[in-house]
Amino acid sequence: MSGLFLRHLAYLGPRKEPASINFERGLNVVCGASDTGKSLIVESLDFMLGGTQPPREVPERAGYDRIRLLIESEGWPLLGLERSIEGGNFASYQEELLDGQPSTNPRTLREKHSAARQDTLSHELLERIGLTEKYLRRNKAGATRTASIRDIARLCIVTEEEIQRRSSPFQTGQYTQATPEYAAFKLLLTGTDDSALIGTVEAGRVRESVSGKVELLTQMIEELQIEIDEEGHDQEELLDQLSKLEGSIEERNDELSTAQGTLNTLIEDRAAAASEINKRRARLVEIAELTKRFTLLDDHYSTDLKRLESIREAGSLFVHSDRKVCPLCGSNPEDQHLGSNCDGNVEAVVQAAIAEMDKIKKLQFELHDTVATLEGEHDRINGELPKYSERYATRDDELSDIARPDLSTKRSSYNELISKRAEVNSALEKFKRLKRLIDQRDYFESGDDGDGKPTETKTIISKSTLDEFSQTVERILAAWHYPNAQRVFFDETTRDFQIAGKARGSSGKGFRAISHAAVTIGLLEFCLERGLPHPGFVILDSPLLAYWKPEGADDDLRGTDIKECFYEYLIGFKDNAQIIIVENEHPQPSVAEAANVSVFTKNPNQGRYGFFPVHV
């Protein structure tokens, strides 16, 4: 047994300056103005010691995503814990690390206590305290369960709301938790757990056949329970996981629909761009073929024109030159009949050639106009193609780099979630089957002793032990100069103290706070004096409430020396325990010399503003 020394608490976040505070052995005081993060420190410590309720959300917390706590225990390696602000499991390591990241891969500690597992925060801390494998009574029938760190922590950490409550300092007021809470108090006060307790089961009026059924059901229950324990599942955790999975699956399904819609749009747009490109390229091929044919036709026209032009020129020269052999029929000059019509009428041939040339020139002009039109269309199409090509390439890149991989990732993630949900449902089905088996067994079993009256047991703490503890509390109250601090005794009916014949819970909230503090400190001192297991620390939020927020004149401690006596007494613990007090009221100057005092000023220009850094 060595206890726990809470050394360093810090909030960390990307691109954020760490918000941290150091604690020492002995007395630590965090005091100052309201709304500076004092109570948040208490909530954060409770959260980092296995609490399920995340610390309250304050504006200054924005940007921080995890909390770190360093714990020392004599004879044990340093324990560094990190946890998301939202909760969940813990990352643990054994490095001296105030900021930055661990150099080694952390070990995961599960947040949920499990009797069958050692990789839990509860087991890690209980082992250092010396309280592993301790059993607590959980109901009047004598059924038991293993103690968790949360059973112990609530006896050491007292929030502002709890410290002024009217009910017993050892109980939360939840009816279903009253038995295990009182059993946890007994465990610390006496060092004895309830492992020797055997739950009562009626056997007197159970028939032999029913007994056989009970035995069979019990065997089935045990086998199924072993299977569940080996898998390390927690029903509440599984139900929470299933709820989150259902939400994630629905969210991923919506994302898939959106992604598929985006993919379809991109494919349709790319197809439209490809269609436009293909149509234009086909037209360019068609224009190229037509241009080639028209060029060939133009060449024919040009050749015909040259031939006709030569005919015209030759004919003109023949008419005006000396008479020679006819170029058409070969007649000698003397045999030529110039006045007669014949196929060799050169002038007629020339006129026909000229007419044919005019016709060809007209056709060639029309041909050139058509070619020019085609070339214009060719240039226009070539100018449009880059736009559609770029559109196609853009959509193709989006499909390759964004849509298809993203959709594939989402589909893979969706399939993983579906598989995980099936696993969780399968595990939950075992719990449902276990409950059905237990219900069936309970149907055959009875919880009475044979005379029709249920057999009940109760947690018993010896009167001598309770009397010794009461004397410890009385001595502390007297040392603090608490009014009428005499005749303190423990009332087993209310499980609370009476002070000078008056129930502790009937006083004003200021007096309830200071007396609650005395009980909590008294339990620590009682265990230390007797070598009993105890976490070795106490955290109290607003024990001196009556100084700055009394309930009335009868609850006002201003003008008394209780505060001075309170701090002077706590200084005496020095190095054998750790006390953390969170208060609005500043302690007397002598305390600052003997204790670790942190003052939050709420003034950015003076001292420390608050828990979170403020940049002026």
Buried (B, 14 or more C-beta within 10 A) or exposed (E): BBBBBBBBBBBBBEEBBBBBBBBBBBBBBBBBBEEBBBBBBBBBBBBBBBBEEBBEEEEBBEEBEBBBBBBBBEEBEBBBBBBEBEEEBBBBBBBEBBEEEBEEEBEEBBBBBBBEBEBBBBBBBBBBBBBBEBBBBBBBBBBBBBBBBBBBBBBBBBBBEBBBBEBBBBBEEEEEBBBBBBBBBBBBBBBEBBEEBEBBBBEEEBEEEBEEBBEEBBEBBEEBBEEBEEEBBBBEBBEEBBEEBEEBBEEBBEBBEEBBEBBEEBBEBBEBBBEBBEEBEEEBEEBEEBBEEBEEBBEEBEEBBEEBEEBBEBBBEBEEEEEEEBEBEEEEEEEBEEEEEEEBBBEEBBEBBBEBBEEBEEBBEEBEEBBEEBEEBBEEBEEEBEEBBEBBEBBBEBBEEBBBEBBEEBBEBBEEBBEBBEBBEEBBEBBEBBEEBBEBBEEBBBBBBEEEEEBEBEBEBEEEBBEBBBBBBBBBBBBBBBBEBEEBBBBBEBBBBBBEEEEBBEBBBBBBBBBBBBBBBBBBBBBBEEEBBBBBBBBBBBBBBBBBBBBEEEBBBEEBEBBBBBBBBBBEBEEEBBBBBBBBBBBEEEBEEBBBBBBBBBBEEEEBBBBBBEEE
